[in-house]
């Protein structure tokens, strides 16, 4: 028999698909509406390196869904692109000593080759890259639309600053308070930055999950918590030395009389002003430098020891005029409320720990109905009948009524107002780095911030001799590029030298895929409304509070602008697990990646595709090991032989035990991929069918079973499947309908009875399902194969497992 040669077969079918335009999908004519469209999308890769096995899991999973949906009658859009701007690509260029454009484009070419070599069903005519001027022209255009709507603005804000690399870092680039690239301790710094007003859409982001078809509940919960909506009251505390009122957001106005100190977050804008007037100024600045850049999750950890510095100043509590000391502490976050809190240690555990640490007073003001608050610790429980104490003329009132009365009095004095606060903060997207989309505004002494006219887009990113960060944007050194006439008054102005973070590029790329060659708009609404929302999106859970939030925000804004006809971009969401190596997630930044190239060269693309999905459930983490791939290779060789052996079988026979096994396999694979979104168990089912085929070489339905096995394995191993399908007399399996279950045949009228003698398998019999135990035993005894092992011995007893087996015990 001819040997299975994966490399020859794979090269052949990749040429066939290319010549046939097998996976190219045309956009509809205007006014058209297909009955069954399916937009399959995986998160696009960073070209900061080539693909690793984590990518292979992600995109092979998407490939299985693509083939499955195509063969179930859907018109499937499955594009690809590259998130090629931003820190990952620039950091890669710094490491490799080249220009970011050269490094990114070399990696894109390598990734494209890898993807084609793996045989993924991608419409390459829709390929885009964020660093292509044809793409970022429209990123800039969208920025201008947001600016016109007041949704993009510039203000001074605290940022993470790496003193070694002399650059701003995104939150995800700070690990344990240190730069994840050089390890330097990160500092806080106030800089002018560009922001998108995502908080204007906080309620919509919270309330519109009902518009999606399916998102994991855990994913929704993570986003809801990140947005963090709370209803309460803003109360104004006075800092007389600065002549300012500082708003404090609280959900417990009933505890206002219990505020015994006041705390500011290290990055609060008033801290430096207080430090200038304080004898503790140097200590305050050093504390801010050390703590403000730590991640919010670390600072909010209840197990951390509380730290802080006294400012030497006081704030006035508006309910009683009491002067309470102002501290700065990292347990207060700018991400929630106003970055300032009234500390009530008797009724807040963190405040209590801080008060204990620094010897500050604790004053209970709420007591349970049946007695006094506990003598130690914070009384935080709520119960019916709570009452106020130590609260002036509100003492003795039920806590809820007292809270309302306190707020009403403060409201009359102009010191309080109802408020809704969010943990979500506006999206800071400007970066003091080179490799990013230029922000299309200029600064004019006469006109202020002036947008670049649309007909002058794109503002091209110029080449610079040295793009490495130096504490100011590298573009600022290119005076020829920076100095331009003001579009309004014609006087000399200066371009913005900061660039956009790559999350801006990826907030809308899925729309450009639909209309990638449009040179008059970022996309045509009729076309995007035809394809979107994305029917299935696949990507990591780590993007929930970044990319996925930003893409939802962009979509809602574009909907309000009349540019798209939907509010949510991704109808269904699936988070693949991490492929780990040496106990950590594979990541180019960690340097612990295993690529597919050597594996494909050694074993073939189909073996790699099958193995990565067979390793375990796709939504769970898996530790990479090559030890199992040889088992997959043995299976494919066996599959090849078994199918070719069955090729001379009689076509059209669809009855009997092997035919029924084939029907069961169809039902299993269809349900697992289509409904359960599980990808390893269909492979196991196909393996079982293959085993059954080899055990039943004389079954009249063996050709039908072989055709079924080839058809079902096609999404996983498309090259092998196409070759075998052709040898079975078929054509273009990628266009053939997915096999349908014959329910009548699947309904069992008979079953396979396993017959054992002393626990050892001796025969398999096809028997009616309605036979009783005595008849089953009689059939077992009558088997010639069984009789050969009885050899006249006495049958001491017979064990019957209904619809499964008879075990004859002899001795």
ZAZA-584761 format. One record per residue (C-alpha): x, y, z; residue number from 1; chain. Coordinates in steps of 0.25 Angstrom, whole numbers. Layout:
% ZAZA-584761
> c1,c2,c3,k,c
> X,Y,Z,NUM,A
...
% end
This chain:
% ZAZA-584761
> c1,c2,c3,k,c
> 0,0,0,1,A
> 5,14,-3,2,A
> 11,21,9,3,A
> 5,33,15,4,A
> 14,45,12,5,A
> 8,57,19,6,A
> 18,68,13,7,A
> 14,64,-1,8,A
> 0,64,2,9,A
> -1,77,9,10,A
> 7,84,-1,11,A
> -2,79,-12,12,A
> -15,83,-5,13,A
> -10,97,-1,14,A
> -7,99,-16,15,A
> -21,94,-20,16,A
> -28,103,-9,17,A
> -20,115,-14,18,A
> -23,113,-29,19,A
> -38,111,-26,20,A
> -39,123,-16,21,A
> -45,113,-7,22,A
> -46,122,5,23,A
> -49,135,-2,24,A
> -62,142,2,25,A
> -68,153,-6,26,A
> -76,164,0,27,A
> -91,165,-4,28,A
> -97,174,-14,29,A
> -104,186,-8,30,A
> -117,182,-2,31,A
> -114,167,-1,32,A
> -116,159,12,33,A
> -111,145,13,34,A
> -119,136,21,35,A
> -108,129,28,36,A
> -95,137,30,37,A
> -84,134,40,38,A
> -73,143,44,39,A
> -62,135,51,40,A
> -51,143,57,41,A
> -39,141,66,42,A
> -31,152,73,43,A
> -20,157,63,44,A
> -6,154,67,45,A
> 5,164,71,46,A
> 16,162,60,47,A
> 27,164,71,48,A
> 31,150,68,49,A
> 26,138,60,50,A
> 15,129,64,51,A
> 16,119,76,52,A
> 8,107,80,53,A
> -2,116,88,54,A
> -5,123,75,55,A
> -7,109,68,56,A
> -17,105,78,57,A
> -25,118,76,58,A
> -25,118,61,59,A
> -27,104,59,60,A
> -39,104,68,61,A
> -44,115,59,62,A
> -41,107,47,63,A
> -49,95,51,64,A
> -61,105,54,65,A
> -59,111,40,66,A
> -60,98,33,67,A
> -71,93,41,68,A
> -80,105,39,69,A
> -76,106,24,70,A
> -80,91,22,71,A
> -93,94,30,72,A
> -98,104,19,73,A
> -92,117,25,74,A
> -85,128,17,75,A
> -73,129,26,76,A
> -64,141,27,77,A
> -51,138,34,78,A
> -40,149,32,79,A
> -26,151,38,80,A
> -17,163,41,81,A
> -6,168,50,82,A
> -6,177,62,83,A
> 7,183,57,84,A
> 8,196,64,85,A
> 11,198,79,86,A
> 20,194,90,87,A
> 21,179,87,88,A
> 27,182,73,89,A
> 36,193,77,90,A
> 41,185,89,91,A
> 44,174,79,92,A
> 52,184,70,93,A
> 60,189,82,94,A
> 64,175,86,95,A
> 67,171,72,96,A
> 74,184,68,97,A
> 66,188,56,98,A
> 56,198,52,99,A
> 42,194,57,100,A
> 36,195,43,101,A
> 46,185,37,102,A
> 45,176,49,103,A
> 30,176,49,104,A
> 29,174,34,105,A
> 39,162,34,106,A
> 31,156,45,107,A
> 18,158,38,108,A
> 24,151,26,109,A
> 28,139,35,110,A
> 15,138,42,111,A
> 8,138,28,112,A
> 16,127,24,113,A
> 14,119,36,114,A
> -1,121,35,115,A
> -1,116,21,116,A
> 7,105,24,117,A
> -3,100,35,118,A
> -14,101,24,119,A
> -23,110,32,120,A
> -35,114,24,121,A
> -33,129,23,122,A
> -38,140,13,123,A
> -24,146,11,124,A
> -31,157,2,125,A
> -35,164,15,126,A
> -21,164,21,127,A
> -18,177,29,128,A
> -7,182,38,129,A
> -8,194,48,130,A
> 5,200,43,131,A
> 0,201,29,132,A
> -3,216,25,133,A
> -16,211,18,134,A
> -21,206,32,135,A
> -16,216,41,136,A
> -21,227,33,137,A
> -35,223,37,138,A
> -30,221,52,139,A
> -27,236,51,140,A
> -40,239,45,141,A
> -48,232,56,142,A
> -39,239,66,143,A
> -44,252,60,144,A
> -59,248,61,145,A
> -57,245,75,146,A
> -50,258,77,147,A
> -62,265,70,148,A
> -72,258,80,149,A
> -64,262,92,150,A
> -60,248,95,151,A
> -45,250,93,152,A
> -38,260,102,153,A
> -25,264,108,154,A
> -22,266,122,155,A
> -11,265,133,156,A
> -11,251,139,157,A
> -3,242,147,158,A
> 5,231,139,159,A
> 14,220,141,160,A
> 29,224,139,161,A
> 41,216,137,162,A
> 53,224,140,163,A
> 62,214,133,164,A
> 55,214,120,165,A
> 50,228,121,166,A
> 36,225,117,167,A
> 22,224,121,168,A
> 17,209,123,169,A
> 4,203,122,170,A
> -2,197,134,171,A
> 0,183,129,172,A
> 15,186,127,173,A
> 17,188,142,174,A
> 19,175,150,175,A
> 21,176,165,176,A
> 24,191,164,177,A
> 35,189,154,178,A
> 37,190,139,179,A
> 34,177,132,180,A
> 45,179,122,181,A
> 57,185,130,182,A
> 53,182,144,183,A
> 54,197,149,184,A
> 45,201,160,185,A
> 34,209,154,186,A
> 30,223,159,187,A
> 18,232,158,188,A
> 18,244,149,189,A
> 8,254,145,190,A
> 8,257,130,191,A
> -1,263,120,192,A
> -8,251,113,193,A
> -19,248,103,194,A
> -31,241,108,195,A
> -44,235,102,196,A
> -56,238,111,197,A
> -60,223,112,198,A
> -67,227,126,199,A
> -78,234,118,200,A
> -82,220,113,201,A
> -80,213,126,202,A
> -95,210,128,203,A
> -97,205,114,204,A
> -85,196,116,205,A
> -91,190,129,206,A
> -105,189,123,207,A
> -104,184,109,208,A
> -100,170,111,209,A
> -114,165,108,210,A
> -111,169,94,211,A
> -100,158,92,212,A
> -104,144,89,213,A
> -94,137,99,214,A
> -82,142,107,215,A
> -77,133,119,216,A
> -83,138,132,217,A
> -69,139,138,218,A
> -65,149,127,219,A
> -77,158,129,220,A
> -75,158,144,221,A
> -60,162,142,222,A
> -64,173,133,223,A
> -76,178,143,224,A
> -66,178,154,225,A
> -56,186,146,226,A
> -66,196,143,227,A
> -71,196,157,228,A
> -83,204,158,229,A
> -87,209,172,230,A
> -98,219,176,231,A
> -95,228,188,232,A
> -93,242,192,233,A
> -82,252,188,234,A
> -78,260,201,235,A
> -69,272,201,236,A
> -58,273,211,237,A
> -51,286,213,238,A
> -35,288,213,239,A
> -34,302,218,240,A
> -19,303,215,241,A
> -21,300,200,242,A
> -35,308,200,243,A
> -41,296,193,244,A
> -53,286,195,245,A
> -49,272,193,246,A
> -61,263,189,247,A
> -62,249,196,248,A
> -71,238,190,249,A
> -77,230,201,250,A
> -88,219,201,251,A
> -89,220,216,252,A
> -93,235,219,253,A
> -98,229,233,254,A
> -84,228,237,255,A
> -79,242,234,256,A
> -78,246,249,257,A
> -69,234,251,258,A
> -58,240,241,259,A
> -46,242,249,260,A
> -36,244,238,261,A
> -35,247,223,262,A
> -27,239,213,263,A
> -22,243,199,264,A
> -17,233,188,265,A
> -2,236,185,266,A
> -5,240,171,267,A
> -16,250,176,268,A
> -14,264,169,269,A
> -14,271,183,270,A
> -2,263,189,271,A
> 9,271,183,272,A
> 2,284,187,273,A
> 1,279,202,274,A
> 16,274,201,275,A
> 20,288,197,276,A
> 14,293,210,277,A
> 18,282,219,278,A
> 30,279,228,279,A
> 28,265,223,280,A
> 29,269,208,281,A
> 42,260,205,282,A
> 36,248,212,283,A
> 23,250,204,284,A
> 30,251,191,285,A
> 38,239,193,286,A
> 26,231,198,287,A
> 18,235,185,288,A
> 30,231,176,289,A
> 31,217,182,290,A
> 16,214,183,291,A
> 7,221,173,292,A
> 12,212,161,293,A
> 8,199,168,294,A
> -3,192,162,295,A
> -17,194,168,296,A
> -19,179,171,297,A
> -7,179,179,298,A
> -10,192,187,299,A
> -24,187,189,300,A
> -19,174,195,301,A
> -26,173,209,302,A
> -14,165,214,303,A
> -3,176,212,304,A
> 2,184,223,305,A
> -3,198,223,306,A
> 7,209,220,307,A
> 5,224,219,308,A
> 11,238,222,309,A
> 4,249,230,310,A
> 3,262,222,311,A
> 3,271,234,312,A
> -10,277,229,313,A
> -25,275,233,314,A
> -38,274,226,315,A
> -51,279,232,316,A
> -62,269,233,317,A
> -75,276,229,318,A
> -84,269,238,319,A
> -78,274,251,320,A
> -67,284,247,321,A
> -56,275,253,322,A
> -42,276,248,323,A
> -37,262,244,324,A
> -22,259,240,325,A
> -19,257,225,326,A
> -11,245,222,327,A
> -6,239,208,328,A
> -7,224,207,329,A
> -6,214,196,330,A
> -18,206,200,331,A
> -26,218,194,332,A
> -28,217,179,333,A
> -31,227,169,334,A
> -38,216,161,335,A
> -50,217,171,336,A
> -58,229,176,337,A
> -50,242,176,338,A
> -36,237,181,339,A
> -39,243,194,340,A
> -47,236,206,341,A
> -52,240,219,342,A
> -46,229,228,343,A
> -56,222,238,344,A
> -48,212,245,345,A
> -60,207,254,346,A
> -67,203,241,347,A
> -57,199,231,348,A
> -47,188,232,349,A
> -36,195,224,350,A
> -38,208,231,351,A
> -37,201,245,352,A
> -24,194,241,353,A
> -18,207,237,354,A
> -23,214,250,355,A
> -17,202,258,356,A
> -4,204,251,357,A
> -3,219,253,358,A
> -10,221,266,359,A
> -22,228,261,360,A
> -35,229,268,361,A
> -47,220,266,362,A
> -61,225,268,363,A
> -73,216,266,364,A
> -85,223,261,365,A
> -94,211,257,366,A
> -99,200,266,367,A
> -107,188,265,368,A
> -121,188,270,369,A
> -118,178,281,370,A
> -106,185,287,371,A
> -93,192,285,372,A
> -83,190,274,373,A
> -71,181,277,374,A
> -60,187,286,375,A
> -50,183,276,376,A
> -49,183,261,377,A
> -59,189,251,378,A
> -74,187,251,379,A
> -77,185,237,380,A
> -89,176,237,381,A
> -103,182,233,382,A
> -115,177,241,383,A
> -129,182,243,384,A
> -131,192,253,385,A
> -117,198,253,386,A
> -117,212,260,387,A
> -107,224,261,388,A
> -99,228,273,389,A
> -88,238,275,390,A
> -95,246,263,391,A
> -99,259,269,392,A
> -114,262,268,393,A
> -116,250,259,394,A
> -112,240,270,395,A
> -123,230,273,396,A
> -129,230,259,397,A
> -130,217,251,398,A
> -117,217,242,399,A
> -124,218,229,400,A
> -133,229,233,401,A
> -121,236,239,402,A
> -113,235,227,403,A
> -124,242,219,404,A
> -125,253,229,405,A
> -110,255,229,406,A
> -110,256,214,407,A
> -122,265,214,408,A
> -115,275,223,409,A
> -102,275,216,410,A
> -109,276,203,411,A
> -116,289,208,412,A
> -103,294,212,413,A
> -97,291,198,414,A
> -88,281,204,415,A
> -94,268,198,416,A
> -101,262,186,417,A
> -105,249,181,418,A
> -95,242,172,419,A
> -92,230,164,420,A
> -77,226,163,421,A
> -70,216,155,422,A
> -57,209,157,423,A
> -55,210,142,424,A
> -46,222,138,425,A
> -45,229,125,426,A
> -36,222,115,427,A
> -22,228,114,428,A
> -16,224,101,429,A
> -5,234,98,430,A
> 9,228,98,431,A
> 23,235,98,432,A
> 28,225,89,433,A
> 31,225,74,434,A
> 25,212,68,435,A
> 10,216,68,436,A
> -1,223,60,437,A
> 2,238,61,438,A
> -9,247,68,439,A
> -14,256,57,440,A
> -14,269,64,441,A
> -5,281,64,442,A
> -2,291,76,443,A
> -4,306,72,444,A
> 0,317,82,445,A
> -12,325,76,446,A
> -23,314,73,447,A
> -19,304,84,448,A
> -21,289,80,449,A
> -25,288,65,450,A
> -29,276,58,451,A
> -22,272,45,452,A
> -32,274,33,453,A
> -37,260,28,454,A
> -32,263,14,455,A
> -18,263,20,456,A
> -19,249,26,457,A
> -11,241,28,458,A
> -1,248,37,459,A
> 10,239,33,460,A
> 20,233,44,461,A
> 33,239,39,462,A
> 46,231,40,463,A
> 55,235,51,464,A
> 70,232,54,465,A
> 68,227,68,466,A
> 54,223,73,467,A
> 58,218,86,468,A
> 51,225,98,469,A
> 59,236,105,470,A
> 49,243,114,471,A
> 42,250,103,472,A
> 35,245,90,473,A
> 45,242,80,474,A
> 37,249,69,475,A
> 40,262,77,476,A
> 54,261,71,477,A
> 49,262,57,478,A
> 48,277,56,479,A
> 45,276,41,480,A
> 33,268,43,481,A
> 28,275,56,482,A
> 28,289,51,483,A
> 16,291,42,484,A
> 6,303,39,485,A
> -6,303,47,486,A
> -18,298,39,487,A
> -27,310,44,488,A
> -18,322,45,489,A
> -6,319,37,490,A
> 4,322,48,491,A
> 15,313,52,492,A
> 10,301,60,493,A
> 15,288,65,494,A
> 10,274,63,495,A
> 6,265,74,496,A
> 19,256,77,497,A
> 12,245,85,498,A
> 6,233,78,499,A
> -6,225,81,500,A
> -6,212,89,501,A
> -8,199,80,502,A
> -21,197,87,503,A
> -27,208,79,504,A
> -23,200,66,505,A
> -30,188,71,506,A
> -42,194,76,507,A
> -48,195,62,508,A
> -40,185,53,509,A
> -51,175,52,510,A
> -59,186,45,511,A
> -48,189,35,512,A
> -47,174,31,513,A
> -61,175,25,514,A
> -57,186,15,515,A
> -42,186,15,516,A
> -39,193,2,517,A
> -49,205,4,518,A
> -41,218,1,519,A
> -53,227,4,520,A
> -57,223,18,521,A
> -52,213,29,522,A
> -63,204,25,523,A
> -77,204,18,524,A
> -88,203,28,525,A
> -96,193,19,526,A
> -85,184,18,527,A
> -81,183,33,528,A
> -96,182,36,529,A
> -97,170,27,530,A
> -85,163,34,531,A
> -86,168,49,532,A
> -87,166,60,533,A
> -76,155,60,534,A
> -83,142,62,535,A
> -71,135,69,536,A
> -59,143,75,537,A
> -48,135,81,538,A
> -37,141,90,539,A
> -30,141,104,540,A
> -38,144,117,541,A
> -26,154,120,542,A
> -32,164,109,543,A
> -46,166,117,544,A
> -42,179,124,545,A
> -34,184,112,546,A
> -37,181,97,547,A
> -51,175,99,548,A
> -55,187,107,549,A
> -49,197,97,550,A
> -55,190,85,551,A
> -69,190,92,552,A
> -67,205,95,553,A
> -63,208,81,554,A
> -75,200,75,555,A
> -85,208,84,556,A
> -79,221,80,557,A
> -80,218,65,558,A
> -94,213,67,559,A
> -98,226,73,560,A
> -91,233,61,561,A
> -99,225,51,562,A
> -87,218,46,563,A
> -92,204,50,564,A
> -105,198,52,565,A
> -102,189,65,566,A
> -98,192,79,567,A
> -89,180,83,568,A
> -78,175,74,569,A
> -76,161,78,570,A
> -89,152,79,571,A
> -81,140,85,572,A
> -68,140,93,573,A
> -59,128,96,574,A
> -46,128,104,575,A
> -36,118,100,576,A
> -27,113,111,577,A
> -12,116,112,578,A
> -2,107,106,579,A
> 9,107,116,580,A
> 23,103,116,581,A
> 32,101,128,582,A
> 20,105,137,583,A
> 17,118,131,584,A
> 8,123,119,585,A
> 16,123,106,586,A
> 19,138,103,587,A
> 29,144,94,588,A
> 32,154,105,589,A
> 36,143,114,590,A
> 44,136,104,591,A
> 38,122,107,592,A
> 32,119,94,593,A
> 31,107,85,594,A
> 28,109,71,595,A
> 21,100,61,596,A
> 31,101,50,597,A
> 40,89,54,598,A
> 28,81,58,599,A
> 22,83,44,600,A
> 34,80,37,601,A
> 36,67,45,602,A
> 22,62,46,603,A
> 13,70,36,604,A
> 3,81,38,605,A
> -9,72,41,606,A
> -2,64,52,607,A
> 1,78,59,608,A
> -13,82,57,609,A
> -19,70,62,610,A
> -10,69,74,611,A
> -12,83,79,612,A
> -27,81,80,613,A
> -26,67,85,614,A
> -17,71,97,615,A
> -29,75,105,616,A
> -41,84,106,617,A
> -38,96,98,618,A
> -43,105,110,619,A
> -34,100,120,620,A
> -19,102,122,621,A
> -9,91,117,622,A
> 5,89,119,623,A
> 13,87,106,624,A
> 20,74,103,625,A
> 23,67,90,626,A
> 22,53,96,627,A
> 8,51,91,628,A
> 10,56,76,629,A
> 16,43,72,630,A
> 3,36,76,631,A
> -5,45,67,632,A
> 5,42,56,633,A
> 3,27,58,634,A
> -12,29,57,635,A
> -12,37,44,636,A
> -3,26,38,637,A
> -13,16,42,638,A
> -25,25,38,639,A
> -19,26,24,640,A
> -17,10,23,641,A
> -31,7,29,642,A
> -38,17,19,643,A
> -31,12,7,644,A
> -34,-2,11,645,A
> -49,1,11,646,A
> -48,8,-2,647,A
> -52,-4,-10,648,A
> -64,-7,-1,649,A
> -78,-6,-6,650,A
> -83,8,-7,651,A
> -97,12,-2,652,A
> -98,2,9,653,A
> -103,9,22,654,A
> -108,-2,31,655,A
> -102,-11,41,656,A
> -93,-9,53,657,A
> -82,-1,46,658,A
> -92,8,40,659,A
> -99,11,53,660,A
> -85,14,59,661,A
> -83,24,48,662,A
> -96,31,51,663,A
> -92,32,66,664,A
> -79,38,62,665,A
> -86,48,53,666,A
> -96,52,65,667,A
> -85,53,75,668,A
> -76,62,66,669,A
> -87,71,62,670,A
> -92,73,76,671,A
> -78,75,82,672,A
> -74,85,71,673,A
> -87,92,68,674,A
> -94,93,82,675,A
> -84,90,93,676,A
> -72,96,86,677,A
> -63,85,90,678,A
> -52,80,81,679,A
> -44,69,87,680,A
> -55,59,89,681,A
> -59,59,74,682,A
> -45,54,71,683,A
> -46,43,81,684,A
> -59,39,75,685,A
> -53,38,61,686,A
> -42,30,67,687,A
> -52,20,72,688,A
> -59,19,59,689,A
> -45,16,52,690,A
> -43,5,62,691,A
> -57,-1,59,692,A
> -54,0,44,693,A
> -41,-8,46,694,A
> -48,-18,54,695,A
> -59,-21,44,696,A
> -52,-22,30,697,A
> -64,-30,25,698,A
> -75,-21,30,699,A
> -83,-17,17,700,A
> -84,-3,22,701,A
> -69,-1,23,702,A
> -68,9,11,703,A
> -79,17,17,704,A
> -72,17,31,705,A
> -59,21,24,706,A
> -65,33,16,707,A
> -71,37,29,708,A
> -58,37,37,709,A
> -51,45,26,710,A
> -62,55,25,711,A
> -62,57,40,712,A
> -47,59,41,713,A
> -47,69,30,714,A
> -48,82,40,715,A
> -36,76,48,716,A
> -27,70,37,717,A
> -32,76,24,718,A
> -20,72,15,719,A
> -21,57,19,720,A
> -36,58,18,721,A
> -36,64,4,722,A
> -26,54,-1,723,A
> -34,42,4,724,A
> -47,48,-1,725,A
> -42,49,-15,726,A
> -37,34,-14,727,A
> -51,30,-10,728,A
> -56,37,-22,729,A
> -60,50,-17,730,A
> -57,64,-20,731,A
> -55,77,-12,732,A
> -58,72,2,733,A
> -57,86,7,734,A
> -70,89,-1,735,A
> -77,77,3,736,A
> -89,77,13,737,A
> -86,73,27,738,A
> -91,59,29,739,A
> -105,58,35,740,A
> -110,48,45,741,A
> -120,37,41,742,A
> -128,37,53,743,A
> -136,25,49,744,A
> -123,17,48,745,A
> -117,23,60,746,A
> -129,18,68,747,A
> -125,5,72,748,A
> -133,-8,69,749,A
> -121,-16,72,750,A
> -108,-15,80,751,A
> -95,-21,81,752,A
> -94,-32,91,753,A
> -80,-34,97,754,A
> -78,-49,101,755,A
> -67,-53,111,756,A
> -63,-66,116,757,A
> -56,-64,130,758,A
> -55,-49,128,759,A
> -48,-51,114,760,A
> -54,-45,101,761,A
> -58,-57,92,762,A
> -68,-51,83,763,A
> -77,-40,79,764,A
> -92,-42,74,765,A
> -102,-33,68,766,A
> -115,-36,76,767,A
> -129,-30,77,768,A
> -130,-20,88,769,A
> -143,-27,94,770,A
> -136,-40,97,771,A
> -138,-45,111,772,A
> -126,-50,120,773,A
> -129,-65,117,774,A
> -129,-63,102,775,A
> -116,-54,103,776,A
> -109,-66,110,777,A
> -114,-76,100,778,A
> -109,-67,89,779,A
> -95,-66,96,780,A
> -94,-81,98,781,A
> -98,-84,83,782,A
> -86,-75,78,783,A
> -76,-85,71,784,A
> -65,-76,76,785,A
> -70,-77,90,786,A
> -72,-92,89,787,A
> -58,-94,86,788,A
> -54,-88,99,789,A
> -64,-96,107,790,A
> -58,-109,103,791,A
> -69,-117,110,792,A
> -67,-110,123,793,A
> -78,-107,133,794,A
> -84,-93,133,795,A
> -84,-90,147,796,A
> -92,-77,145,797,A
> -95,-66,135,798,A
> -93,-51,138,799,A
> -102,-42,129,800,A
> -101,-27,128,801,A
> -113,-22,121,802,A
> -110,-17,106,803,A
> -95,-19,108,804,A
> -90,-33,111,805,A
> -91,-47,116,806,A
> -79,-53,124,807,A
> -80,-69,125,808,A
> -72,-73,137,809,A
> -67,-88,135,810,A
> -58,-97,144,811,A
% end
